[in-house]
Every structure is written in structure tokens, then in C-alpha cells.
Amino acid sequence: MPAAAAHLVTAPAGAVPAWLGGHEPAPLPPAPALARLFLENPWPAWAALAVAAVTAYVLWNQARRRAGALAAAGLGLLGAALWSLAAVVVTPREELAARTRELVAVVAAGDAARLASFLTEDMTASAGPLGGTLTRERVLGEVAGAPSRGWRLETYRVLEVRAAVDAPHAGRTHARVRVTPEATGTPIISWWRLHWRAGPEGAWRLETAELLG
């Protein structure tokens, strides 16, 4: 069983990820600026509104107490609305990133039955130039048998996930994963390129997985 079996999906025999972090992929296209600012990462805008509210209260309160209080309250309400919007609305990129983390957890647990619900019917996995291509059935079989073959994980962690939506029903993620097999006790870090397809019910399903090293 290759070391990649302890990662996101299994890879052919002899495919061993890089031990010091793997080969980092090229950056994915960024999300639209407004989506990033108001939905995915509202901290900068929220912090700016908080500072503006405090500033307005301090400056205006000296001359016009009511005006300062109203300005501060208005900016505070705007900040709360912004924060609530970001908490309620989940963008497709955030869905892809969350789905990727769930996928890693399922594979790390060796739960092939649940993993099947994450994969398209024609899903394939590969180890790039290090090995061949695995079919969906082979991936499920390898994940189910990994613990019995000595690839039970002591720990795992998703170090980084990057996501991009290329079309309404197509997306990509890059995942950097660290696992420590019980058999060796040595951490292994690797990058994966994942292509996703949204099904009719809206759930993202894994179409291809590629070990980048």
C-alpha cells in the first residue's frame, strides 16, 4: 500500500508524496472582490466600520452628543448587518472548501461507504507521473482496506484549502494535507488537485483527484 493511501485518495504502488510539503500548485483564480470583502472575509470591512463608529462618537460627541451617538449607532448596525450577512450566506467557494475538508475526514476515517457519496460515478484518481489512474471502485476498495494494510492514521490535518468556481457546475480545490500513519509515526505532507462537479441536487461531487507530490 503506497503512502498516498493515507492521504486524500490512494495512489499506485511506489507513489510516495514529498516529505517536506510537496509541490505547491499555481494559484487559483480569486473570487470576485465584493464576494471576498463582504461574504468570505468580512473582517477588514467590519473592523473599518467599528473604527469609524468609535471615531464618529468621540469626535462628534464633543460638539453634538446626539449626532455622535446616532452616527456611531448607525455604523454599528451596518457592521452587525454585514457580519450577519457573511454568517448566513455561504458562497460556492466556501462550499467547495468545506466539502474538501469533509472528504479528507471521511478518507482518514477509512469510511468507504460514506466516501461513495462524495464521488461521481466516473471518478478517477492519479498520482501524476509517479503512477497510473485508479477507478472509482479501486479508490473505494483501497480506502476501505487501508487500515488493515498498515495505513491506519495516527493523526491528520488539512493545512490549507484553496477553491475556485470555474462554472455553475464545475469547481476546483487545492488541498495541502498532513497525515501521520501509525505504522511509521512520521508525518507526510502532500498537495492534491481536486476537480468537482455539482450534481442535480446541488451537492459537489469529486470528479478527479491528482496527487501533486
N, C-alpha and C positions, 0 to 999 in steps of 0.2 A: 504494500500500500504506500503510495507516494506521500510525501509531506503535504502536498496540496489537499489531500483528503481531510486534513484537519482545518482547512480554510473554508472558504465560501462554498465551493463545489470541489469535487475530486478531479484529479488530473492523471494522465497516463503515468505508468511506472517510470521513475527516473526524473520526473519533473519536480525539482526542488526550488522553492522560491528563494529570492535573495534574503540573506540573514540580516542585512542592515537597512531594510526599508524598501527594497525593491526598486523598480524603475518607475519614477513618477510620470504619469501621463501628461499630455499637453492640457492646458486649462480648457474647461468647457465654456461655452458662451454664457455671459452673465444674464441674469433676469432683467426685465425692464426696470428702469430706475425707480419709478413710482412704486412698483410692487416690492422692491427691495427696501425702500425707505419706509413705507407705511404698513407693510404686511409681514415681511420676513425678518426685518431687523429694525424695529421702531425705536430702539434705544436712543440713537442720536437725535431724532426729531422730538422724542418725549423729553429728553434732557434739555434740549433747547427751549422747549415750551416751559419747563419747570423754572429754568433760569430767568426766562422772560417774565414769568409770573412774579417771582420774587423781586426782580428788578423794578417792575411796574409798581408793585406795592410799596417798596421802600422809597422810590423817587416821588411818585405821585401822592403818597400818603402824607408827605410833609406839608404840601400846599392844599391838596383836595383829598381829604380822607376817604370820602365816598367813592370818588373816581378811582383812587388807587385800589380800594377793596374790590370794586366791580371789575376792573381790568384784571386783577390777579385771579378773581373767581372765574372769569370768562376763559382765561388762558388755562387755568387748572382743569376746567370742564372739557376744554378742547383736548388737553393731554390725556384725560381719562377716556374720552371717546376714541382717541387714536389707539390707546392701549387695548381697549375692549375690541376694537375692530381687528387688530392684529391677533388677538387671542381667539376670536371666533372664526375668522377666515383662514382656511388652510389652502395655500397655493399648490398647484400641481408639482412644483419643485419640492415643496415641503413634504407632500405625499410620497414622492419618489424617494426622498432621503429616509423617511420613516419606514417605508416598505423595504428598503435596503437593509436597515438595521434589524428589522424583524426577520428578514431572510437569513442573515448571519446567525441570529439567535436560534432559529429553527435548525439550521445545519449543525451548529455547535452542539445542540442537544441530540443530534442523530435522529431527529423525528422525520423520517422519510414520508410517513403518511400525511403529515401537515405540509411538508415541503411540496408535495404534489400539487397542492392548491396554489402554490406560488409560480408554477411553471406552465408555459404554453405547451400544447401537445407536440409541437415540433422543436422544443427547446434543445439547444446543444451547448456544450462546454468544451473549451480547449485550453491547452497550455502553451499556446503560441508556437514558436519554433522548437520548443522542447518536447512536444508530443503531439498526438493526434487529436481527433474530435470524439467526444462522448455524446451518446444519445441521451434523451430524457430518461429512458428506462435504466441505462447504465449509471447515470448520475444518482438516481433514487436507490439503486442497489448498492452502490459504493457508500453512500451516506448511511444507509441502514446498517451496513456491515463494518463501518469504520471502527466503532468501539471494540468489537470482537477481534479486530485485526491489530489492536495495539495503538489505535489512534484516538482513544478517549482523551478529551481535553481536560487539563487541569484548570486553565483559565483561558478566557478570550476577551478581546476588546476591539471595538470598532474605533480606530484612531481618527478617521476622517471620512466624510462622505461629501462628494460634490455631485450636483444634479443639474440637468438641463432638459428642457422640454423642446423637442425638435418639431413636433406636430401635435395636433389634438390627441392622437392616439399613439404617439411614439416618444420615448424619452431615453435618456442615458444617465447612468451614475458611475462615478469612480469611487471605489472604496479601498481604504487602507486598513488592513486587518492585522491584529497581532494575536497569535494563539500560542499556548504552551501545552504541548502534548504530555500526558502523564508518563509516557514511555521514555521520554528524553529529558523532560524538565527544562528544556531550552526554548526560549521564545523564538518564534518565527514570524517575520513581518513581510507582508506582500501587498501589492496593488492589484486590483481587479477592475476590468472594464465590463460593465453590465448594460445590456440593451433591453428595454422594457416595452411592452405593448399593452395598451389599455383594452380590456375586453368589453363586450356589450354592456355588462353590468357596471362598468367604470373602474373595476379593480385593476391595478397594474400587475402584469404577469411577466416573469423573466423569459426573454426570448433567446438571448445568448449571454454566455459568461466567458470571459477570457482572462487567464492569468497573465499579468504583465511582468511578474517577477518580484 
